[in-house]
């Protein structure tokens, strides 16, 4: 595997991990996984991934994680949330 192919694969992996962490963050640890999804997706997009849709969707899911956390924490009036 050439260095260019390996670098392109790592950038594509960033896009995939952004999507996965954003999706999992909707269920658990959204205050941690949300920003992680945004960071990974942004890095993949700036490095020129071939999976632009997956990276963009990962960023969108990361933002949704943070919005979900903020709304559930505000409804509970604490910095933590849980389903009763």
N, C-alpha and C positions, 0 to 999 in steps of 0.2 A: 504494500500500500504506500503510495507516495505521500509526501508531506502535505501537498495541497489537498488530496483526498481526505486525509486524516483531519486536517483543519476544518474542511467543509463539513465533515461528519460531526465534529465536536460542536460546531455552530448549529447544525440541525438538531443535535441532541439537546442543546439549550432550549430550542423552540419546543421540543417535545416535553421536556421537564417543566417548562413554564405552563404548558397546558395541563399536565398531570397535577402539579402542585396547586394550580388554580381550581381545578375540579375537586380535588380532595379537600381543599380549604373551605369549600362550601359546606362541608360536613363537620370537620374537626380542625382545631388549631388555626382558625381563619385569621387571627391577628398576626400569626407568624407566617403562614403559608401564602397569604394574600400579598404582602410586600415582596416575598420571595418570587412569586409568580410574575409580578410586575417587573422586578429587576432582571430576572432571567429572560423574559420576553423582550424587554428593551435592549438587552445586550445582544440577543439573537438578531433583532431587527437592525441594529446599528452595524453588526458585523456581516450583514448581507446573507441571511439564511435563505435557502430555497423553499423553506416551509413558512412563508410569510403569514399565511392564514392561521396556522397553528400558533405561531408566536403572538399574533394580534389577538387571537381568541384567548390565549393564556393571559395576556395583559388585561383584557376585558374581564376575565374571570377573577383575576387578582383584585381588580377594583371592586367587583361585585362582592368579593369576600370581605373587604373593608367596609363597604356600605352595609352589608348584612351584620357585621359585628357592631357597627355604630348604632344601627337601628335596634338591634336586640339589647344592647347594653343600655341604650337610652330608655327603652321600654321598661327595663328592670331597675333603672336608676343606679347601676353599679358599673364597675369596670369589667365585670364578669357576666356571662350570661349562661343560662342553662334552660333546658326544656323541662317543664314541670310535669 
